[in-house]
């Protein structure tokens, strides 16, 4: 098994807690994702998915998905490739919902917008280790 080290950014949420951000590349564009060990699965922003995959979308059977900020209808899609550091995940089956309120909140605090939440499905599959001292995410391929 080969280890992949990915830099993390620690975001201070107005001295009320912290989030870890990681860069992801989808549709040949770099975006920020929240690393969320409490999320059961990864999700992408609905607007990003609709922009690139409008013709292949379907409304999910999981009609509502809750985030910290809102509840919304979800859609299902297959992203041709998701890159996290040098890890490439081909034909990634995802759900997407509106993360605009999350992005707006981040911008309000002076942080970059969020297009994705990386959750347990990816973290477990690639045996994630978070090193807070070095601010690194280690994934195993």
N, C-alpha and C positions, 0 to 999 in steps of 0.2 A: 504494500500500500504506500502510495506517494503522498506526502504532506504538502499542502498548499497553504502558505501564509498570506493573509490578507489584512492590510491595515484597517484599523477602526478609528472612528472619530467619536470622542465622548462629548455629548451635548448636555450642558447644564440647563435644566428647565426652570429658570428663575429661582435657583436655590431650593426647589421643591422636588428634586429627583434628577435622574440622569437617563438618557437614552444613548444607545450605541448606534452609530450610522456606519453603513458600509456602501461602497460604490458598486453598482451593478450596471451591466451593459445589456440593453435589450433594443432590438431594432437598430443596431449600430449607434445608439445614443447612450451616453453615460447619465445615470440617475442615482439619487441617493435613496437608500432603503433603511428602514428601522430594523435593527436586529431584535427580534422579540421572542425570547425563550418561552414565554407564556402563550404564544399563539400556536394553535394546533397545526395550521398550515399557512403557507405563504400566499399573499394576495398582491395584486397589482392595481394601479389606479385605472378606473373604468375609462376615463377620457383617453389615456395613453393606449389602452387596448383597442378602443373604438377607432382611434386615429389610424392604427396600423392593420387592424384585422376586422374591420367593419363587416365584411361579407361572410365571415365564418363564425360569427357570434351566436350563442344561444342563451336564453334565460335559464339560469340554474334552477334545479329543483329545490335547492336551499334558498328559498325566496328572500329571506332576510339574513343579513350578516351584521353583527354589531362590532363597532370599534369603540375606542375610548370616547369618541366624539359624536357618533351618529349611528343610525340604523338605515340600511338602504337595500334595494334590490341588487342581487348579484347576477353576473353573467359568467359563462364558461368560455374558455378559449385555449388554444394551443399556441404557445410562443415558440417560434422555430429554434431560437437559441437564447439562453440566459447565461451571461458570463459574470462570475463572481471571482475576481482575481483571475488566475489562469484556469479556474474550473469552468468547463463548458457543459451546460446541461441542454441537451438537444430535445426538441419536441416536448417542452415542459407544459403539462396540463395544469391550468390555473383557473382560479376564480378571480373576478375583478369586481370592485365596487368603488363608489365615489370616495376618493381620499382627499378631495379638495379642502375639506374643513381641517384635516390634519396638516396639509401643506400651509394653509392660511395661518394656523396656530404657530407652526414653526417659523414662518416668515415674521409674524408678530414679535417673536422672541429673537429675531435677528439670525435665524438659522436657514439653511437651504431648504427648498421644497422637497417633499417626500413623494415618491412615485410607487413605492413598494414596501411591503412588510415581509421580511424573511422570517418564517416561522419553523415550527417543529418538523414539518415534512422534510425540508432540506437539511436542517440542523442534525436530525437523527440519521438520515440516509448517509450523510457525509461525515458522520462522527465528529461533530463540531466541538472544539475546545476554545474557550474564550480566555485569553491571557490579559488581564486588566493591567498588570505591571507594564507590559510591552505594547498594550493596545493593539493586539493582534487576534484575528480569528484564524484558527487552524482548521482546515477541512481535509479529509482524507479521501482520495480517489481510488 
